[in-house]
Amino acid sequence: MSPNLLNEAFWRGRRVFLTGHTGFKGSWLALWLHAMGAKVTGFALPAEPVSLFNQARIGELVTHIEGDIRDLAAVEAAMQAAMPSVVLHLAAQPLVRKSYVEPVETYATNVQGTVHVLDACRRIAGLEAIVCVTSDKCYENREWVWPYREDDPMGGYDPYSSSKGAAELVAAAYRRSYFSKAPGPRLATVRAGNVIGGGDWAEDRLVPDIVRALLGGHAPQIRAPQSVRPWQHVLEALSGYLLVAQRLAQGDAGIDSGWNFGPAESDARPVSWIADRLISAWSGAAPGAGWQDVSGGEAVHEARLLRLDCSKARADLGWRTALTLHDALGMIVDWHKAVGAGEDARAVTQAQLQDYRGRCAALS
């Protein structure tokens, strides 16, 4: 099975509880679920004023509940009201550098928040599938050239990375303790690379920082230009999340585990490569021009090399990527230029989603 064989009929009318739907990935996922006819209840903090959620008016398409996953009673009340058959847990403090400034909030959200979501799931009758989104940074990163496999040790140098490793351990304990016997739900975790796409306005993240600079007419400032990351369009990761949730709910054996979803090995590229190509696609500048290296000795530690081994997802799920990194960067430029020219953000996002679904269908 591959993204082109994602069974959209499975999702039609299905009740889905989606945490973090006001965020970048959550907004794209809410739109995709809505397009397939799912009945989505979203639970998240209020959206940032400038956000895909607000630009695309996601709140009109889902049951929108503002709440904090650090509040167990609020999570439980919202989930009980929704009575979902699928839970997709995306809510998180997602930024490495912010985690250095706010470590307590990071651990409370990413670890205890995950505990709250999973504990609320224990009391939902008819629940079939739980997917917890963690991160490629959950692994103990040894800065080596080999990509990480799902059975490599959890770890993390910084508060963000270690909080994601801890969330994986929480999920594994809940899986073994509460979600391992029929007819109860099954639980999987999913670990994606660095997702990029139109409508990402997060602070202190490479692509949004470049886009803001280009929109403002000044040279982007880049840190750690030689650091390598597994870059991929947000829809590639979401296709994996949806496929895992579907297979869990259908009762397929062996799906209740951890899964990597990353790009082709050739798309694990340095920061400088992304900056060069994105700026060139935007303005026609020659590669190597148009950005400033602002790396400094005072910078906090961030991993310099990180790759994911996705052979398990390809072999056991049939998951495949449908976009190259060039495709992804082009889609980002197209999205921001279209919205900047006054086109409706929801229509632009839906058109890219429809195009992606067509690309997936063409894989068969």
N, C-alpha and C positions, 0 to 999 in steps of 0.2 A: 504494500500500500504506500502511496506517496501523496503529496499535497493535492495533486490533481484528482485523487480518489477520496479526498476528504468527503464524507457523506453528509452533504448539506441537509438532506431529509432528516437525518438524525437530530439536527439542531432545531428544526422547525417546531416551534411551540414549547421547546424545552426550557425549563426554569433554571436560570444561571445566576449565581451570586458571585459578583466580580468585585474584589477589593482593589482599590487604587485606580478606579475608572476615571478619575480627574487628571491623572498623570498622562505622560506622553504615550507610553505603550498601552496603558489602560484605555485611552481614548480611541486609538486605532482598533484595539480589540473589541471595544463596545460597538463601534461601527460595523465591524465584520460580523459579530454575533447578530446585530440588528438586521444586517443584509440577508442573513440566513434564516431569519424569522424567529430567533430565540427570544424569550421573555427575560430580559436582563434587569436585575436589581444591582445597582452600584452602591458601594459603601466606601467612602474616602473622605479625606480632609477637603475643605473648600479648594477649588481650583485657583491657581495663580491668575491674576487679572489678565495677563497676556499668556494664553495657553491654547493648545489645540482644542481642549474641552470647551472653552468659551467661543473660540473662533468658529468651530464646527457645530456649536449648539448641541452637544452630546446630551445634555440634560433633558432635551425634548424627546429623546429616543429611548430612554431607559427610566426605570424607577430610581430616582436620584436621592440618595440618603447621605447627608454629611455627618461624618462621625470619625472617631479616632480608634484605630485598632488597639491602642493601649488601654482602652476602656472595655473590659470584658462584658459588662452588662449591656453596653450599647451594641457591641458585635452580636451578642446572643439574641437581643431583641430584634435586630434587623434581620438576622438569618432565620429566626423563627417565623417572622412575618412573611419572608420570601419563600420558605420551604423549598429550597432548590434541589434539583437532582444532580447538579454539577456546581462545584465551588472552584473558582480560579482566583488564587491569592497572589496579587501583584503588589499590594500596598507595601511601601518600604521607604526608608531614608536611603536614596540611591547614589549618593555622591561620596567618593573617597575623601576628597579634601575637606568637605563639610564634616566628615566623621572625626577628623582631628580636632575640630573646633567644638563639636557637640557630640562627644562620645556617649554620654549617658542617654541622650535622645536616640542616638543611632542604635544602641543595644536594646533600649526599651521598645523601639519600634520594630526592629528587624528580628529580634529574638523573642521577647515577651509578646509582641504583637502576633507573631506566628503561633505561639502557644495559645493565645486567645482564640484565634481563628480555628485552629485544629480542635481545641476543646469544645467550642461551640458546635463544630461538626458532629461531635459525638452524640448530640441530642437532636439530630434532624432525621426524622423518619423519612424513608424513601431516598435518602442521599445515595448516589451511585459512584461518584468520582470526585476526588480532590486533587488539584494540581497546585503545588507550591512553587512559585518562581523564586529562585535564588540568584546565582551569578556564576560566571566563569571564575571569579575571584575567590570562590569558596575553597579552592584547592591550596594546599601548602605549596606556594610557588618557589621553586628552586632556581628559577631564572635559567632553565636549560632549554635546549632546542627542541626537545621532544614534546609533542602535544599531550595534554592531560586526558586520562581516561576516567570513566565514571567510578572506578574502584580505587583511584589514587587517594591518598590521605587528605582529609579536610584540614584547613589551617587558616592562615591570613596574618600578614604583618601588621596591618593597620586596623583601626576599629571597624571600618566598613567591611573589609574582607573577612575578618575573623567573625563578625556578626553573621555573615552569610554562611560561613562554615558551621557556626553554632546552630543556625536555623536548619541546616541539613541534618545535624545530629538530633535536633528536636523532632524533625519530621520522621527520621528513622525510628526513634523511640516510640512515637505515636503510631507509626505503621505497625510495628511489632506488637504493641500493647493493645491497640484498639481497632485497627483497620486491616486485620489479616484474615478474618473469617467471614465466609458467606453467611447470610446474605447482606452483610454490611458493605459500606463503601470501600473502595481501594484508593490508595494514596501514592502519588508519584511526585518527584521534584524535577525541575527542569532548569538547566544552566546554559544561558545564552552568552554569546560574545558581546562585543560593543555594538549595540543597535543604534542605527542612525535612520533619519527619515525626515520628511517635511513636518513642520509643526512642533519640533522639539525646541523649546525655549529655555531649557535648564541653564542655570548659571554654572560657570566653571566646567563646561564640557566642550570638547573640541569643536564639533560641527556647529552647535548653536553659537559659540563664541565667534567662529569665522563668519557665520551668516550675519550676526549683529554688526560686526565690523564692516562687512561689505555693504550692508544696508546703510550704515552710517558714513560710508565713503572714506574709511581709513584702513590702514594696513592691519590685518589680524596679528595678534601677539600669540606666539606658540611656545609651550613648554615641552621639554623633553622630545625634540623632534625625531630622535632615533628610536624611541620606544615603539615596540611592535605590538599590535593588538589584532584580534580576530574581528574585523569590521563586517557588519552585515545589515541589510535593510530590515527594519522592524518587522515587516510582514513575513520575512523568512523565519524569524524566531516564533512569531505568533502561529504560523502554520504548524510548527512542531508542538506548541502547547495544546492547540486544538486537537491535533491528531492523538496525542497522549490521552487527553481527557476522553475523547470518543472511544478509544480502545479500552480504557479503564472501565467506562460505563457499559461497554459491550461484554465485559467479563473475560477479555483475552488474557491468557496466562502470561506471567512474566513482565507485565507492563508496570506493576507497582514497584518502581525502583527509581534511580536517578538517571537523567538523560542529558546529554550534551547536544546543543544545536548551534553550530557555528558555520562559517563560510568554508569554501574550498581553501585548501592550503595556500594557493596562490593569492588569496585575498587577505591573508594575514600580513598587513603592511605597516611600515613606520608612519608615525604621525606626520612627518614631513611629506610623505607621498600623498596622504589624504589632503593636506593643506594645498600642495601644488595643484592637484587635479581639481579640487573643488573651486579654487580661485580661478584656474584656467577656464573651467566650464562656465563660471559666472561672468568673467570679464574678458576672457581671451588672453590673460597675462601668460607669459612663458613660464614653464615649470622652473621653480627655484627663485621666482621673483614674487614680490607682493606680500611677504609676511616677515615678521620680526621674531627672532629667538629671544625670549625673555627668561630662559632658564637661569636660575641663580642658586648660590650656595645655601640660601635660606629655605629652599623648597623642601616640602615634606616628602617622605619616601613614597614613591609610586613604582610599581613593578615596571621593568623595562622590556620584558619579553614574556608573552603569554599566548599559548595556542591551545586549541581544543581538538581532541580526537572524536570525531562524530561517526565513526564506523559502526558503532552499536545502533544508532538511530537509522543509519542507512540499511544495515543488515536486518534488523528486527522489526522496524517500522516501515521500511521502504521509503523513508523520508529523503527528499532531494531538494537542493536549492534550485530556484528558478531564475535568479538574478545574479549577474556579475557585480563586482564592486563598481565598475564603470556605470552599469545600469542604475545602481543605487544612488550614486552621486548625481547622475543626470536627473533622477526623479526628485531629489532634494532641490536642485536648482529650479527645475520646472515648477515645483510646488510653491516655492517662495516667490518666484517671479510672477506666477499667475495670481496668487493671493495679493501680492503687492500691487498688482495692476487693477485690483478691485474685483476679481472673480470671487465667487462664494467659496469659502474655505471648506464647507461640508461637501459641496459638489466636486471640488478639486480632489479632496481626499477620497471620496467615493469612486471617482473616475480612476484614480491610481489603484485602488483596491480591486476594482473590476478588471483593470488591465492585468494585475497580478494573478487574479483567479484565471484569466484567460491563458496566461503564460503557463500556469500549472497544468491546465487542461491539455495544453499542447505537448506536455512531456509524455503523455500516454501514447 
